[in-house]
Amino acid sequence: MELARHGRCIIYGRRGFHRSAPPVPFETLDLVDHVDDAAAALAG
């Protein structure tokens, strides 16, 4: 909440972590997948 006082804060659930299910079929997840997801969320 402290950051929200200074600007806009965006968080997202990374695939395969916490509440986000891994992709099906699950083989691997690498940094490129997470970067692509973050870029899509920001563009969205």
FENJO-V916614 format. One record per helix or strand. SS is the DSSP state (helix for helix, strand for strand). FROM is the first residue (numbers start at 1). TO is the last residue. If there is no record, write none. Layout:
SS;FROM;TO
SS;FROM;TO
//
This chain:
helix;3;5
helix;31;43
//
